[in-house]
Amino acid sequence: MREDLARALAAGFLAGAWDRDGLLASGRGVLGRRPAWLRPLVRDVLLHYPRPPHDRPRELATVIGAFLAADRSYADAPAHRPLAPTRMLANRWGVPALHDLADLADLLDLDTGELDWFADPKRWARRTSEPRLQHYRVSHRVVATGAVRVLEAPKHRLKVLQRRLLDEVLAVVPPHDAARGFRPGGSVRRHAAPHADRSVVVRLDLESFFASVTVGRVFGTWRTVGYPEPVAHALAGLTTTVLPHAAWRAVPRPAPEHLLDAHWRLGRRLAAPHLPQGAPTSPALANLAAYRLDVRLSALARAWGGRYTRYADDLAFSGDRGWGRGTSRLLDAIEEVVVDEGFRVHPRKTAVMPRAGRQVLGGLVVNDRPRVPRAEVDRLRAILHNCRLHGPASQDRDGHPAFAAHLRGRIAWVAQHDPARGERLLAAWESVDWTR
């Protein structure tokens, strides 16, 4: 009963004037009378909320419920249950104004029933074992390390909605400057360049990055954007999912025994609401959800006289004199921050790379400047030479459906970081008879 009364009072308070007399009048309208405990309740509410929290009706109801729990003198039930309109109180980045669920439905060209279906607040689609009623198609693949990667791709209609949210809302909100991937102007080169020509480069990897971003963190991100609680809850529902138990049972265990613990942790993360790897909104939301992580790790790197960047789940640090000693203390400090922010460092993917060896970030060698490894360039040159002599089919050992385009893309990757070598490789590509 206390929760029901608290929700009704919160709605009544938000619907009226936000001062002592206004709240007393609203409370009397909800209760049908003015009991003795209403005046001290109004005093406490105004003390905690000098301005009306029109974007936080659930929070207000929770606070009122706590006040009622502390005062056992109340014995009332609401005689009237008003509806409190919500609205945005701040719009720092100029995102589309969505004051309530009707505004969100209009933005997505949905009616309220369709919005409820896709946001799935009661988790019907997440609990069903019927694939036709689920919003995601689940697949998996084994990566080079032997680990099993689970992909959750939204079906067409939900993907269209997520793409609209990405283009019209998330693209407007900037992540931390240290985040160099999945943002306008971001690239592997921008991630690697700050660490070029440094004495020591440290590379770490976050385990199950997307699956580690919980629905609570996603809700908090939408709230930070400025959206009221009901809108943020719906947006969190539209952009997170739960892997059905039947789908997880169909995922094979990795063959290498040392990967089993990480696989078990992945299953635990996927069983709770999380960002799906495969949704167009997930990279941008993961960047925003990791904002505090980037702030703290940037400060840590500066305290050590170094630099920090992040490309998705890849963390990079670099420093000059003195970084050859005490790096283990730095790694311990990094892991402490990562765990405190709700993530986990992949224990087998940490590398400390001094200048005497090859320093690699994102596939680029950064000992002097970001460039593609010489071995990759030589491999491409040899493939193109053999294509010219023996025909493209002789080199397409992996059965690429568009082998010429595949090689052209690899050449473009080289040219992006070394134009002279890229130009020579392109000339070799153009000399091949691709019709053979």
C-alpha positions in Angstrom: 0.0 0.0 0.0 2.8 2.4 0.8 4.2 2.1 -2.8 0.8 2.7 -4.3 0.3 5.8 -2.1 3.8 7.1 -2.8 3.2 6.9 -6.6 -0.1 8.7 -6.4 1.3 11.4 -4.2 4.3 11.9 -6.5 2.0 12.3 -9.5 -0.3 14.6 -7.6 2.6 16.8 -6.4 4.1 17.1 -9.9 0.7 18.0 -11.4 0.3 21.0 -9.1 2.2 24.1 -7.9 5.6 23.4 -6.4 5.4 25.2 -3.1 4.1 24.4 0.3 0.5 25.5 -0.3 0.5 23.9 -3.7 1.8 20.5 -2.5 -0.6 20.5 0.5 -3.5 21.1 -1.9 -2.3 18.4 -4.3 -1.9 16.0 -1.4 -5.3 16.7 -0.2 -6.7 16.1 -3.7 -5.0 12.7 -3.8 -6.1 11.6 -0.3 -9.5 13.3 -0.1 -8.5 14.9 3.2 -5.4 16.5 4.8 -4.0 14.2 7.5 -1.5 15.4 10.1 1.5 13.6 8.4 1.0 15.5 5.1 2.5 18.8 6.3 5.9 17.3 7.4 6.0 15.2 4.3 5.6 18.3 2.1 8.4 20.0 4.1 10.7 17.1 3.6 9.9 16.9 -0.2 10.6 20.6 -0.7 13.9 20.2 1.3 15.0 17.4 -1.1 13.6 18.9 -4.3 13.7 22.8 -4.4 12.5 22.5 -8.0 10.0 20.0 -9.3 11.6 16.8 -10.7 9.4 16.5 -13.8 11.9 14.1 -15.4 12.1 11.8 -12.3 8.6 10.8 -11.1 9.7 7.3 -10.1 12.6 8.7 -8.1 10.2 11.1 -6.3 7.8 8.3 -5.5 10.7 6.2 -4.1 11.8 9.2 -1.9 8.2 9.7 -0.7 7.9 6.0 0.0 11.0 6.2 2.2 9.5 9.2 4.1 6.2 7.3 4.6 8.1 4.2 5.8 9.9 6.3 8.4 6.6 7.7 9.7 4.2 4.9 10.8 1.4 7.4 11.5 0.0 7.3 8.1 -3.0 5.0 7.4 -4.4 6.3 4.1 -5.0 5.0 0.7 -5.2 7.3 -2.4 -8.7 8.4 -3.2 -7.5 9.8 -6.6 -4.7 8.7 -8.8 -3.6 11.6 -11.0 -1.3 11.2 -14.0 1.9 13.3 -13.9 3.2 14.6 -17.2 6.9 14.3 -17.6 9.3 16.6 -19.5 12.9 17.1 -20.2 14.6 19.5 -17.9 17.9 19.8 -19.7 19.1 19.2 -23.2 22.8 19.8 -23.2 23.5 18.4 -26.7 20.4 19.5 -28.5 19.0 16.0 -29.0 15.4 15.6 -30.2 13.1 16.6 -27.3 11.2 13.6 -26.0 9.1 14.6 -23.0 7.1 11.4 -22.8 6.4 8.1 -24.5 4.1 9.7 -27.0 7.0 11.8 -28.3 9.2 8.8 -28.5 6.5 6.9 -30.5 6.2 9.8 -32.9 10.0 10.0 -33.4 10.0 6.3 -34.3 6.7 6.4 -36.4 5.1 3.9 -34.0 1.8 3.8 -32.2 2.0 3.2 -28.4 1.2 -0.5 -28.8 4.1 -1.0 -31.2 6.4 0.9 -28.9 5.4 -1.3 -26.0 6.1 -4.4 -28.1 9.6 -3.4 -29.2 10.6 -1.9 -25.9 9.3 -5.0 -24.2 8.9 -3.5 -20.6 7.4 -6.8 -19.3 10.1 -8.9 -21.0 7.6 -11.1 -22.9 9.8 -11.3 -26.0 12.9 -11.9 -23.9 11.3 -14.8 -22.0 9.6 -16.6 -24.9 11.2 -19.7 -26.5 9.3 -19.0 -29.8 11.9 -17.5 -32.2 9.1 -15.7 -34.2 8.3 -13.7 -31.1 11.9 -12.7 -30.4 13.4 -9.5 -31.6 16.9 -10.8 -32.2 18.5 -13.6 -34.3 21.3 -15.3 -32.5 24.4 -16.8 -34.1 27.9 -17.6 -33.0 31.4 -18.1 -34.5 34.7 -19.3 -33.3 37.5 -16.6 -33.5 41.2 -17.2 -34.0 41.9 -17.6 -30.3 39.4 -20.5 -30.1 36.9 -18.4 -28.1 33.2 -18.4 -29.1 31.7 -15.1 -30.0 27.9 -14.7 -29.7 26.2 -12.3 -32.1 22.7 -10.9 -31.4 21.4 -9.2 -34.6 18.1 -7.3 -34.3 15.4 -8.2 -36.8 14.6 -5.8 -39.6 12.0 -3.5 -37.9 13.9 -3.2 -34.6 17.2 -2.6 -36.5 15.5 0.3 -38.4 14.4 1.8 -35.1 17.8 1.5 -33.6 19.4 3.0 -36.7 17.1 6.0 -36.3 18.1 6.4 -32.6 21.7 6.2 -33.6 21.5 8.8 -36.4 19.2 11.3 -34.7 20.1 11.0 -31.0 23.3 9.1 -30.2 25.3 10.7 -33.0 24.8 14.1 -31.4 26.2 13.1 -28.0 30.0 13.0 -27.9 31.9 10.3 -26.0 35.2 11.1 -24.1 38.0 12.2 -26.3 40.0 9.1 -25.4 37.4 7.0 -27.2 38.8 6.7 -30.8 36.4 4.2 -32.3 32.7 4.2 -33.3 32.5 7.9 -33.5 32.7 10.6 -36.3 36.3 10.9 -37.3 37.4 7.9 -35.2 39.8 5.4 -36.6 42.4 2.8 -35.7 45.0 5.4 -36.8 43.7 8.0 -34.3 43.8 5.3 -31.6 47.4 4.4 -32.4 49.0 7.7 -33.3 49.3 9.2 -29.8 51.5 6.1 -28.9 53.9 6.3 -31.8 57.6 6.8 -31.0 57.2 6.1 -27.3 59.6 4.2 -25.0 56.9 1.7 -23.7 53.4 0.9 -25.1 50.9 -1.1 -23.0 47.9 -2.8 -24.5 45.0 -4.3 -22.6 41.7 -5.8 -23.7 38.3 -5.7 -21.9 36.5 -9.0 -21.7 33.0 -9.3 -23.3 32.8 -5.5 -23.6 29.2 -5.1 -25.0 27.8 -7.9 -22.8 29.4 -6.1 -19.7 27.2 -3.0 -20.3 24.1 -3.7 -18.2 20.7 -2.3 -18.8 21.1 -0.2 -15.7 24.1 1.5 -17.2 22.2 2.0 -20.5 19.3 3.5 -18.6 21.7 5.9 -16.8 23.2 6.9 -20.2 19.8 7.8 -21.6 19.1 9.8 -18.4 22.4 11.6 -18.8 21.4 12.6 -22.3 18.4 14.3 -20.6 15.4 12.1 -21.2 12.8 11.6 -18.4 12.6 8.3 -16.6 9.8 6.7 -18.6 11.5 7.6 -21.9 14.9 6.4 -20.7 13.3 3.1 -19.6 11.7 2.6 -23.0 15.0 3.6 -24.8 16.9 1.1 -22.6 14.4 -1.6 -23.6 14.8 -0.8 -27.3 18.6 -1.1 -27.2 19.2 -4.0 -24.8 18.3 -7.7 -24.8 18.6 -11.0 -22.9 19.9 -14.1 -24.6 17.2 -16.9 -24.3 18.4 -20.0 -22.4 17.7 -22.2 -25.4 20.0 -20.0 -27.6 22.8 -20.2 -25.0 22.4 -24.0 -24.9 23.0 -24.0 -28.6 26.4 -22.2 -28.3 29.3 -24.7 -28.1 31.9 -24.5 -25.5 35.4 -23.4 -26.6 37.8 -26.2 -27.2 40.8 -24.7 -25.3 40.3 -25.4 -21.6 41.8 -22.1 -20.5 38.9 -20.3 -22.2 36.1 -22.1 -20.3 36.0 -19.6 -17.3 35.7 -16.6 -19.6 33.0 -18.5 -21.6 31.1 -19.2 -18.3 31.3 -15.5 -17.4 30.0 -14.6 -20.9 27.0 -16.8 -20.3 26.2 -15.0 -17.0 26.4 -11.6 -18.7 24.2 -12.6 -21.6 21.5 -14.0 -19.3 21.0 -10.5 -17.9 19.8 -7.5 -19.9 22.8 -6.1 -21.8 24.0 -4.4 -25.0 23.8 -6.9 -27.9 26.8 -7.3 -30.1 25.1 -6.8 -33.5 22.8 -3.9 -32.8 23.7 -0.6 -34.6 23.2 1.4 -31.3 25.5 -0.8 -29.2 28.9 0.7 -30.1 27.8 4.3 -29.5 26.1 3.4 -26.2 29.1 1.4 -25.1 31.3 4.4 -25.7 29.0 6.6 -23.6 28.6 4.0 -20.9 32.4 3.9 -20.7 32.8 7.7 -20.2 33.7 7.4 -16.5 36.2 4.7 -17.3 37.8 6.9 -19.9 37.9 9.9 -17.5 39.6 7.8 -14.8 42.1 6.0 -17.1 43.0 9.3 -18.8 43.8 10.8 -15.4 45.8 7.7 -14.4 47.9 7.9 -17.5 48.6 11.6 -17.0 49.6 10.9 -13.4 52.2 8.6 -14.8 53.3 11.1 -17.4 51.7 9.0 -20.2 48.9 8.9 -22.7 45.7 6.8 -23.0 43.3 6.0 -25.8 40.6 3.3 -26.2 39.3 1.7 -29.4 36.1 -0.2 -28.4 37.5 -2.8 -26.0 41.2 -2.2 -26.7 42.9 0.0 -24.1 46.3 1.6 -25.0 48.8 3.4 -22.7 52.2 4.7 -23.5 55.0 6.6 -21.8 58.7 7.6 -22.0 61.4 7.6 -19.5 60.8 5.5 -16.4 58.0 3.4 -17.9 60.3 0.4 -18.2 60.3 0.1 -14.4 57.2 -0.3 -12.2 54.9 -1.2 -15.1 53.3 -3.9 -12.9 52.1 -1.2 -10.5 50.5 0.6 -13.4 48.8 -2.5 -14.6 47.4 -3.1 -11.1 46.1 0.5 -10.9 44.5 0.1 -14.4 42.8 -3.2 -13.4 41.5 -1.6 -10.2 39.8 1.2 -12.1 38.4 -1.2 -14.8 36.9 -3.5 -12.2 35.5 -0.5 -10.2 33.7 0.6 -13.4 32.0 -2.7 -14.0 34.4 -4.2 -16.6 37.1 -6.9 -16.5 40.5 -7.0 -18.1 41.1 -10.0 -20.3 44.0 -11.7 -18.5 45.7 -13.2 -21.6 45.6 -10.2 -23.8 47.8 -7.7 -21.8 51.1 -6.8 -23.5 53.9 -4.5 -22.3 55.9 -3.6 -25.5 59.2 -1.7 -25.1 60.8 0.1 -28.0 63.4 -2.6 -28.5 60.6 -4.9 -29.8 57.7 -4.4 -32.2 55.0 -2.2 -30.7 51.6 -3.0 -32.3 48.2 -1.4 -31.7 45.1 -2.2 -33.7 47.2 -4.0 -36.3 49.5 -1.0 -36.8 53.2 -0.9 -35.8 53.8 2.3 -33.8 57.6 2.1 -33.1 58.2 5.3 -35.2 54.8 6.1 -36.8 51.6 4.2 -37.4 52.1 1.9 -40.3 51.0 -1.5 -41.6 53.5 -4.3 -40.7 56.0 -4.9 -43.5 55.1 -8.6 -43.5 51.5 -7.7 -44.4 52.7 -5.5 -47.3 55.1 -8.3 -48.6 52.3 -10.8 -48.3 49.9 -8.7 -50.4 52.7 -8.0 -53.0 53.3 -11.8 -53.3 49.6 -12.6 -53.7 49.2 -9.9 -56.5 52.3 -11.2 -58.2 51.0 -14.8 -58.2 47.5 -13.5 -59.3 49.1 -11.9 -62.4 51.2 -15.1 -63.2 48.8 -17.9 -62.3 45.4 -16.2 -62.2 43.3 -15.0 -59.2 41.7 -18.4 -58.5 45.1 -19.8 -57.6 45.4 -17.4 -54.6 41.8 -17.4 -53.4 42.4 -20.1 -50.8 39.6 -19.0 -48.5 36.9 -18.9 -51.1 36.1 -15.2 -51.0 33.0 -14.4 -53.1 34.5 -11.1 -54.3 38.3 -11.8 -54.1 39.3 -8.8 -56.2 37.3 -6.4 -53.9 38.7 -8.2 -50.9 42.3 -7.5 -52.0 41.4 -3.9 -53.0 40.2 -3.3 -49.4 43.4 -4.7 -48.0 45.3 -2.4 -50.3 43.2 0.6 -49.2 44.1 -0.3 -45.6 47.8 -0.1 -46.5 47.4 3.1 -48.5 45.6 4.8 -45.6 48.8 4.6 -43.5 51.5 4.5 -46.2 50.4 6.2 -49.4 53.5 5.3 -51.4 53.3 1.6 -50.7 49.6 1.7 -51.3 50.1 3.3 -54.7 52.5 0.6 -55.8 50.2 -2.2 -54.6 47.3 -0.6 -56.4 49.3 -0.5 -59.6 50.0 -4.2 -59.1 46.3 -4.9 -58.5 45.3 -3.1 -61.7 47.8 -5.2 -63.7 45.9 -8.4 -62.8 43.4 -9.9 -65.2 40.6 -10.4 -62.8 38.4 -12.2 -65.5 40.7 -15.3 -65.5 
